[in-house]
């Protein structure tokens, strides 16, 4: 009998899709891949393809960090494709894409798999009647190849001049995004030179993370076709603004929104206030997931709309947590995590956020046992009296220490994933040790092109 996966493979072949790229994202935030013929889809879903666990010891430069606990030659895992998330990658060339999860060869879940962690947290929330929707904004620099990324498209911030100058490129990006079956909301030139932004449509956490990985690959491919490169680096150069990867989330319990319709500030309900307060409390530890590269912290400067303070605000783009309330335009209330960038592994980030949300929702009552939500901050927190607004970690070392100290994140992840991540954070710090900020930027300027152009 023909299995559903065999039937899907036949359908893909009829569309001219011949090859399947199966990706997962390691601790360094780099997508890794195995490619198989579409005809092997059923086997790739059922038993997967081999992948050594040492790949989580790869650093952001692609090298194996010898001090990492997984820097050993032993063991093997099976990378299984998720057929439910399969989509075109470059249909004109016959390529499809699917995210993968790594499993033990005996069929048991691999406890240090990032996508599995995200999926597990989503399932726990859903079991409690909680629906979390998430969506990412991608910012990237379109650059001429060279030692450091140089702008390829002229034009001003948010400018129609830049759109027109780069209209062929914009058209190609959006056509490719739609051919890849990625729903999107908005595209525009960003503030930085030759910088663009794409907002992806919201979905559940797992699908939102998948969409981010998928979209980055598509944008990277289109940029290369134009003879350019794209840089998603948080800081492609010291002279220009960096690239963010802002995360938006909304919450419902049994169909009832938790971030609107209440009597709290901005219309927050009591459970919504508890979630926001817990996110604010755990934000220093989450920073190691949201901003995992050393250069991430060069972007997070005060008074640069990068939101480096541990505060929240209502429609305040200098607040690390920005509440966008519901309004007459009909959009639902949601939270924006302003500090995150595209060096992040989206499965780890959304898995961590979901774990914090779950804890916050277990605390309410009248916020009993929950950290008190401080008043929202208006204006630039950098201008407040000293001691009013706490800085978030100013570098990866501080963020990693906060991550290590978070019992909430450690318990949610389990020792294998949590400890492996700490090793990867230490490796990133060693990779940049002794480098000037200029050299740190050069070492990561072409992210996610691992190792740069050399």
Buried (B, 14 or more C-beta within 10 A) or exposed (E): EEEEBBEBBEEBBEEBBBBBBBBBBBBBBBBBEBEBEBBBBBBBBEEBBEBBBBBBBBBBBEBBBEEBBBBEEEEEBBBBBBBEBBBBBBBEEBBBBBBBBBBBEEEEBBBBBBBBBBBBBBEBBEEEEBBBBBBBBBBBBBBEEEEBBBBBBEBEEEBEEBBEBBEEBBEBBBEBBEBBEBEBEEBBBBBBBBBBBBBBBBBBBBBBBBBBBBBBBBBBBBBEEBEBBBBBBBBBBBEBBBBBBBBBBBBBBEEEBBBBEBEBBBBBBBBBBBBBBBBBBBBBBBBBBBBBBBBBBBBBBBEBEBBBBBBBBBBBEBBBBBBBBBEEEEEBBBBBBBBBBBBBBBBBBBBBBBBBBBBBBEBBEEBEEBBEBBEBBEEBBBEBEEEEBEBBBEBBBBBBBBBBEBEBBBEBBBEBBBBBBBBBBBBBBEBBEEBEBEEBBBBBBBBBBBEBEE
